[in-house]
Amino acid sequence: MTPAGVSATAAPNEVSAEAGRRRTFAIIAHPDAGKTTLTEKLLLRGGAIQLAGAVRAKGNARRTRSDWMKIEQDRGISVATSVMTFERGGLIFNLLDTPGHEDFSEDTYRTLTAVDAAVMVLDAAKGIEAQTRKLFEVCRLRDIPIITFVNKMDREARDPFELIDEIEKTLALDAAPVAWPVGRASEFAGTWDMLARHFLPVDADDRSAITLSGPDDPKLAELVGAERAAALAEEVGLAEAACPEFDLEAFRQGTLTPVFFGSALRDFGIGHLLDGLARYAPPPQSRAADARPVEPGEPALTGFVFKVQANMDPNHRDRVAFVRLCSGRLVKGMRLKQVRTGKQVPVNAPLFFFAKDRQVAEEAWPGDVVGVANHGTLRIGDTLTEGEALNFRGVPSFAPEILRHVRLEDPMLAKKLKTALSQLAEEGVVQLFRPLDGSNPVVGVVGQLQLDVLQSRLKVEYGVPAGFDDTMWQMMRWVTPADPGSDRAALDRFATTNRRDAGEDHDGELVAFFGSDWRRKRAEEEWPMLRFHAVREQHGLEMAKR
């Protein structure tokens, strides 16, 4: 729905053409694999930001970091997903930089619902690490195509064959090298492009490829030395015989990953990786919803909220909902239906992002991520449409592993604390639970670092010093009737009987707290008419028991 004078209608072929220009991808990695450095070098390679149809080239003058929060800069880690948009070669790239630390995995899981591909960054010396594997499994569940970038080839590194073998065995994924390193560590001289069959020197621009007849071309020996050239010729021959060839269809089905090699710190291999994203990564695809699949080329707009961020601009105490567009055309001034509530949401100033910087977007298309001003109305998992009643699936919440009571240092700040916790819960920084017996609110997190972030943001952004106390519980579960069609009588009886060990989450859903896994199993036996869930999709969609 649009106000008078604002037309959002676009011809299906125009929507399809614009969607075809989008590449929306996330970067996933174990901490310290070089993800943030790679992100910044990708942005520098892009050299511009696509904002409302106008390219603003900034070059080295705009070295905007994806890590913009104070705690991120102090600790040198990513704790929140950043969205950055740029244009290169006629394509629009929407890059979502996710936290690498496992304590922020829930933010990463939600972000992966909004992308069409992922770049998996591996440390050349370490290979597959624990968090890499966890994030890969999330991608596998969603059939997200993965491009692998083996980073830090300018340092001591494992044998490329060993790394490829580990990818295949650990992740059960075919690995097709599309580049091959020439030399290692201090002897690293560049890469051989396995598909285009040319040499990319490490100290030259990625586009300054040297065309050769093959890896045994005498000219290569002149460039890198006879020993390295001979080793490359032997390794390429083995790789072509032992590794699968790159297959675009297998890649897009999520069963094969193309493997690139390079060094983010030395800014090598980045252009090759971007070219690979442009050629191989899929544009926006069909999206599953409860009513029907939604195709990106449809003229009517649809999208969903996968993230809410508070205080990106502390001077204005703003809250922004990040919306992934799935179909149609968004124009400034539209009014969209929030399906969960049926309310109309004005989109007077949709935003494009470059980390915490933003500019108003005149229009946006499928695959784009836009920011919508949010005054507590929009929540993670909400679907926005031009009127159709459908809900996109798959934005999850997970039962937290740590539960803590919030201890306020100054009782006079109780109202500010309540507001701060509510906003940060909407954002997904923590999960917030209010015990039914009226005791202090409980926050739930995956790891200790999340508590540190919460404490820092409460103090820096809201001026509320707070601490945390242990609870008597070890876990929580969402509670629903075993029969979705039954009334709430059993839920009400459970809440009354277990008032001391029950509460409500931020959406008002009933939760149960348990002091041990034995108590959880006992509750399941005592209340067979109820189900206790460890995973919940937002706003009444399907839950999973674990």
N, C-alpha and C positions, 0 to 999 in steps of 0.2 A: 504494500500500500504506500502511495506517495502523495504528498500534498499537491495542491494545484500548481501547475507549471513545472513539476518535476517528473520527468518520464524516466522510468527504469527499464522500459521494455526494450529488449534487444533481439534482433533476429537470431534464431538458433545457430545459423552458420557463423554469425559474429561471435556468439558466446563460445562456440566450439573452437574457433580460431584463436581467441584470446586465451582460453584454457590451455590450448596446445602450446602456447608460449611459456607456460609456467612450469617451473621445476621446484617443488617444495620438498625440502629434505632436512633431516636432522643429522647431527654429528654425535656419535656415541663412542665412549671409550672408558677404559679404566683410568682412575686418577693418575696424573703424571705421564700419560702417553703422549702428551703434546697437543691435546684437543683445542685448547684456547689459542695457542700459537697458530695452529692450522686455521682456525676460524678467522683470525686477524689477517693472515696471509691470503686467504680466499677473498676477503673483502678488499684488500689492496689490489689483488689481481682483477677483481671486478671493476675497481677504479671509479665507481659511480653508484648513486642510489636512485632507484626509480621511484619518483614521488609524483603522483597525480599526473603522469604522462610527461614529466619534465625531468631530464637527467641533470644532476648536479655533480659534476666531477670535482672531487676534492683531493685525490692523490694522497701524498704523504701528509698533507696538512690536516687530514681528517683521520687521525689514528684513534678512532673511537673504540674503546675496549668493550667487549661484550660483558665483562664483569664490572658492573657500575655501582653496586652497593658498597658501603663502607667496609662491611665485614669481608666482602669478597676481595677488596683491594688490600685490606690489612693482612689477610691470611693467604692470599694468592690462590683462592679456590673459587669455583663456580657454585653458587647455591641456588640460583634461579634460572629458569629458561629465558634466554634472550632471543628476540626476533629481529632479523636484519634482512632488508630487501635491497637488491641491486640488479642492474641490467648488464648483460654482456652478450655480444653477438646476436642481438635481436631477441634474446630470451630474458625472462624475468626470473631471478633466483630468489626464493624465500628460504633463508637459512635459519634454522632453529637450533641454537647452541644449548645443549642440555647439561645439567650438572653431572659430573662424573662420579662424585662420591656417593657410595651406596646409601648414605643416610638421607639422600634427597631423591631416591629412586622413584618415589611416587610421582613427583613432578615430571620426571623423565618418562614414566609410563604414560601419563596423560598426554604429554607432548607427542609421543609416538602415534597417538590416534589421529594426529592432525597432519601427518606427512605422507608423501607418496614413495619416498626412498630414504635410505640412511647411508651415511659414510661411517664405517667402522674403522677407528684408528687403532693401530697396534704399535707398540714399542718394538723396534726391530730386535732388541736384546731380550725381551721378555715374552713376546708372543701373546697367546690368549691368556688373559688374567680373569680373576673371579667375576668382577663387575662386567667385564666385556661379555662373558658368557651369559650372565643374567639378562643383560640388555638384548643380546642376540635372541634369546628365547622369546622375549616379548615381541621382537620383530617377526620371528617365525610364526607365532600365534596369529599375527595379523598379515602374514604373507607379504611383508614389506621387503622389496628388493634391497640388497646390501652391496655397496661398493667398498672394498677393503683398501685402505691406505696404510702401507707399512712405513712408519715414520722413523726418523733418527738413523737413516742409513749412513750418515757421515760419522757415526760413532761405532764402537764395537757392536757387532750384530751377529745374530745367529745365521746359519746357512739358509738361503732362501728356500731350498727344497724342504728343509726341516720345518720352516714356518708354514709352507703350503700344506705339507703333510699334517701338521697340527691343526690347521683350519679344517681340513677335510675330516680328520678323525674325531676331533673334539666337538665340532659343530655339525657333523654329518652333512656337510655342504661341499659341493664341487667347487674347486678353486681354479680359475683360469687366469694365469698371469698375462696381463696385457702390456706390462713393462718388465724389464729384467735389469737388475743393477749391474753396472760395470765397475768392479772393484768394491771394496768395503772400507769402512772407517776412514782413516786419513787417505786411503787409496781410492776412495769413492770418486769416480770420474763422470758419472752420469747414468743414463738408462738407455736400454735398447727398446724401441717401441715394437712389440711383438706383432702388432696388427699392421701398422703402416710401414714397418721394417725400415726404420731410420734411427739415427743416434741423436740423443738429446744431451749435449754437454752440460755438466753441472754448473759451470760458471757463466753460462749463456742464458738468455731468455728462453722460456719453455717453447716459444714459437720459432726459435732459431735452430730448427732441426737440420741435421746433415744427412742428406739422402745417400745411401750406400747400396751396393749390390747385395749385401748380406753381412752377417756378423764376421765373416771371414775375409771381407774386403780389405786389401792391403792398406787402404787409406785410413782405416780404423786404427791399425797398429801405429801409424804415424801420429794419430791424435792422442792415443791413450797409452802407447807402449806395447811392445810385442807380447809381453807376458799377460797383461790384462786382456788384450784382444784375443789371444789364444784361449784363455779361460772362458771368455764370453762365448766364443764360437762353440766350445764344448758344452757349456751349460745350456745355451739356447737350443742346441740339438737335443739334449736330454729332456729339456722342458717341453719341446714340441712333441717328443715321442711319449713322454710319461704323463703330461698334464692334459686335461680336457681343453678343447678349443673353446673360445668364447662363443656362447650362444645367447643371442638377445632374448629369445623366448624363455629359455631356462632361467636367465637372470630375472626377468620380470615376474616369473612364477615363484621366485624365491628359492630356487634349488641350486643356483650357481652364483658365485661372486667373482667379478673381475678384480684382479689384484694389481695395485699400483705401488711403486716404490718411490721414496723421495725423502726430503728433509724440510720440515716446516720452518725450522730455525734459519736455515740457509736459503729459504724461499725457492726451493727446487722441487719440481714435480707438481707444483700447485696448478699451473696452467694446464698441464696434461690431465690432472684430476678433474678440473672444471670442464675441459673438453669432453671427458668421459661422462660427466653428469649431463652435459648438454645432449650428447648423442644417445646415451643408453637409459638414463633415468626416465621413468614414465611421466607424462603429464598427468593432471588429475584424472582419477578413475571413478568408476561407479562406486557409490557408497551405500552400505546397507542401512536401512531404517526399519522401524517396526511395521510400517504400512506397506512399503515397497522399496526397491532399490532406486536411488536417485542418480541420474546421469548428469555429468558436468555440463553437457550442451543444452540442457533444458533452459527455457527462457525465464522461468520463475526462480527467484532467489531462494536458496536455502543455505544454512550454515549452522555451526554449533560452537559453543563456548568450551574451550579446553583449558583455559587458564584465566585467573583473575589476579591482577597485580595492584597492590595498594602503594601509594606514596612514591611512584616513580619520579614525581616532582614534589619533593617535600614542602615546597613553598605553597602548594595549592591543595595538599592533602587529597590528591586525586585517587580515584580507583578506576581501573581500565579493565574491561573484559576483552580477552583475545578471542576473536571469532575466526574460525577457518571456514571460508566460503566453499560450498560444494557444487552450486549450480547458479545460473543466472548472473545478473549484473547488479552491483551495488552502486548507488549514486547518493551523493550527499543530500540530506533532506528527506530520505525515505522514512517510513514508519513500518516496522516489522512486528509480526506476531510472535510473542514469547509463548511457545506451545504449552509449557508447564502451567502457566497461570491464565493464558488467554488474553493477557494484557498487550497493549500496543507500546512498542519501545521506539522512541524517536532516535534516528541516527543522523543527527544534525552536523556532526563533525567527525566522520570516520577517520582513523589515523593509520598511516604507514609508519613503520618503526626502523630505526637504526640504533639498536640497544635501547637506551633510555631516551634518546632524541626521537622526535616525531614530527610529522607534518600532516596537515589535513589532506585527505585523499578525495579528489573529485569523483572518482569511480574506482571500482575494483571488480575482479573477475574470479571465477573458480580457481582454486589453488592459492589465492592470496590470503594472507592473514592480516586482519584489520583490527584496530582497537576501537571499542565503543565505550563512551563515558558511562560509568556505572555508579548508581547511587544506592547500591545494596539490592537492586532488583534482579540483576543477572547473576547466575551462579554457574559453577563448573558443571557441564553436562547439559545445559539448556540448549534447546534447538530454536532457531529463529527462521521464520518463513514469511512469505508474502500473504499467508492466509491458510495454507494447507496444514492440517493436523497430522504431523508425523514427528517421530523422535529418532534421532540418530543414536545408534547403540555404541557401547564400548568405552565410555569414559569411567574408569574404575576408581574406587576407594578401597584401600586395604586396611585390615585391622592392624592398629599400631602395635609395636613390640615393647614400647616403654610408656607407662602411664604415670603422670605426676600431677599432684595438686599445685595450683598456682598460689604462691605466698606474696601478698602485697606488702611492700615495705612501709608505705604511707597510706593509712586507711582513708584519708581524704581524697585519694585518687581512685577510689573504687569505681566511680562512674566512667572515668577515662579508661580504666583497665577493661571494663566490660565492653566498651566500644572498640578498643584496640584488639581484644581477643576475637570479637565478632568479625572484624574486618580481616584479620590475618587468617581466620578459619575459612572465610569465603575465598581467600586467595589460595588456600591449600598449604600454607606454611606449616600448620599443625592441624590436627583434628581437635575439635572442642566438644566436650561432653559436660552436661549439667546433671549431676546426681539428683535423683528424685527426692532424696531426703533433705535437700537444700544446703548441703555442705559445699565447700569451695569448689569452683569449677575444676575439671580435670582436662589436661591436654594430653594428647596421644601423639607420639612420634615414632619414626623408624629407628633413629639412632641419636646418640648424645649430641652430635653436632647440630642437629635440628634445634635442640633446647638452647644451645649457645646462640644460634641465629635468632631464635625467638626472644631471648633475653636482650640481645643487642638491639634488635629492632624496636622492642618495647621502650627501651631507654632512649635511643637515638631519634626515632621517628615520632614517638608519642609522649616522651618525657615521663615514662612510668617505670621506675626501678622495681623489679620484681625478682623473686627467687622461686625455687621449686622444692616441694617436699614429697617424700615417698608416699605411695598409696598402699593399701593392703592387697591390691590386685596385681596379677601378673598378665592378664589378657582381657580383651573384650570381644564381643560378637554382636552383630546386628540380629534382631529377633523378628521373625515374621511367622504368620500362620502357615502350617504345613499345606493347607488347602487355600490357595489364593482367593477363592470365592467365599470363604467363610467370614463371619463377622469378627469384630475385635474382642469378643468376650474373653477368649483365652489369653490374649495379650494383656488385657486389663487385669485379669486374675494374676498373671505372672508379675506384672508391675507392682500390684498391691502386696503380694506375698513376699517379693524380693526388693522392697523399696530401698533397703540399705545397699543393695548390690546392683542397682539398675539406674539408668539415666536416659537422657535424650541427646542425640547428636545435634549438629548445627541445623539440620533440616527437620528436627522434631521427630525423627525416627527412634524407636525404642532400641536401647542397647543393654546388654548384660555384662557385668564385670565378674571375673572369676579369679580366685586366689591361686588356682593351679589348673592344669589340664584335666586332672582327675575330677575336679568340681564341674568343669564344663561337660565332661562325659556323663556325670551323674545327672546334670540338668537335662541333658538330651534324653536320658532314660525316664526321668520323672515327668517330662513334658513332651510326650510323643506327638502332641498336636501342634507343636511349634518347631521351627527350624532356626538354627544358630549359624550365622554366616560370617566367614572371614573376608569375603570380597563382596563389594556392593557396587553396582553400577548406579550412577547418579539418578536421583529423582524417580524412584519407583520402577526402574527397569530391572531386568533379571539379576538375581543374586546367585552367588555360588557358595556352596558349603565346603568347608575344609577343616 
